[in-house]
Amino acid sequence: MKILVTGSSGTIGTRLCEKLMAAGHEVFGADWKPNKWSVEVASRTVQVDLRDARATLDRLPRGMDLVIHLAANARVYDLVVNPAEAFDNMATVFNALEYARQTGVKKFMFASSREVYGNIEGLKHAEDEARIDECESPYAASKIAGEALCKSYDRCYGVRSVVFRFSNVYGMYDDSNRFVPIIIRQARANGPITLYDQDKTLDFTYIDDCVAGIMLAAEKFDACAGETINLAYGQGATLRQVCDEILRLTGSKSELSLQPTRKGEVRTYVADLTKAERLLGYRPQVDIKEGVRRSVEWYGAR
């Protein structure tokens, strides 16, 4: 297939492009920054601001079979501080869908988030439990809007879509301030570490499991078109547990500062993977201890 991946310079985008190319697909990337992780992915990436509708339509390649839209501002609290970044997310998914509609692409995948569930009662959640009234942050709102746009373009224009709800994807190709990479950096430097809500329980997903789920859906697109699917590991870990494992693996002497939860953040989430297993045969392989070990090893080799 000819596949366009937006956000191809990011963590998931880089790894996904690598795996898709290795599987024999013709892959094209789009991002507003160059790829610093992979020369091969960089050579296949168009540098374009996807917030610009005209540039998106004019500069991206034609003749695609599938668009996988990953591009987003993805730090929840950053978008609490600067909600304009949530509007950016809405603009980019709209422009990506318009590109698909106007160039005849009939298959579209959208990276949504566990944040759309909000802080609803319970720990493990299936796809039909998300409720707009539980929206906790501008970031969550941007993902809810993206999901709604995908559904509308399916019904109005025949752009079939699959929506994925990711959860705390971590691993290689990430030097951001997301939880796992920032804790690894601070631990290796023996610097102070601040934990906001140490008992927060989330479903951490190793990057190769996330990418494997996307690729399964690309292979089985007709069987899952129109569906919303959780892609995660399926078990929860507290922030303190993950932090302690990183400290142990790095031999760090970092001191912890424990703070309450921050505005706009979801406190508990574990994915119900029943639909992913039924439709895709998705079975994640890397638990949090092994994933953190691989991550610490990767960062240590840089």
Secondary structure, DSSP 8 states (H G I E B T S, - for coil): -EEEEETTTSHHHHHHHHHHHHTT-EEEEEESS--SS-HHHHHTEEE--TT-HHHHHHHS-S--SEEEE------HHHHHH-THHHHHHHHHHHHHHHHHHHHT--EEEEEEEGGGGTT-SSSEE-GGG--GGG--SHHHHHHHHHHHHHHHHHHHH--EEEEEEE--EESSS--SSSHHHHHHHHHHTT--EEEESTT-EE--EEHHHHHHHHHHHHHTHHHHTT-EEEES-S--EEHHHHHHHHHHHHT----EEEE---TT---B-EE--HHHHHHH-------HHHHHHHHHHHHHT-
